[in-house]
């Protein structure tokens, strides 16, 4: 089901996933989501930066390059509509509900654009975006209050995409208040560079405890959900076979003493 307002969130939800962009929950948490739904639990995926650019918005050259690389053309609104359709299809396979917030993706923010290349997009959060941290924390808390029994999930910020950093920071505000927040490993960034997880953990400087979830029985459903993001798979993985290889390799590496066991790992503090 597609929710259109925070008002539709209720105490029936037991798991709420905050994803910066339309594919992050499936990529990093698709196994856990599929398992939770299979046991009759209600799951909601909230896309934080899911807003639609204004029809008259002038996109930066970089934003148009990113969209064209995804095969989404040069119209910002049309690109986001297509990505929303992909997200709805993926969530349907996993059995989760979706809610798209109106915050714009980083490549659409700022006049002139705050982020005009990969170096800035995967660097420090622009000064013009710093207020988003507190704004998002307020929204996350609002959601928690509407579904107080739900575990909350947010990205750890591995890879340093600014939108992932902002979501992590906002969720950390809730974690510091001892709410039930779990941080997921941003895939595929965590698998692309050796030591990226440890680097991020050192940056945050917070003692963390891991939580392992076996997803062997639902790994195929997770992969099927990810493949619905047809604008993302080619640019992130090249092809579907490479996606499969990376998923199996990484999820299998988290429990090497048990060959064939597929794992997702979450962190708490």
Beta strands, then each sheet from edge to edge (+ up, - down):
strand 1: 2-3
strand 2: 13-19
strand 3: 42-47
strand 4: 97-100
strand 5: 151-155
strand 6: 181-184
strand 7: 209-214
strand 8: 263-268
sheet 1: 1+ 4+ 3+ 2+ 5+ 6+ 8- 7+
end
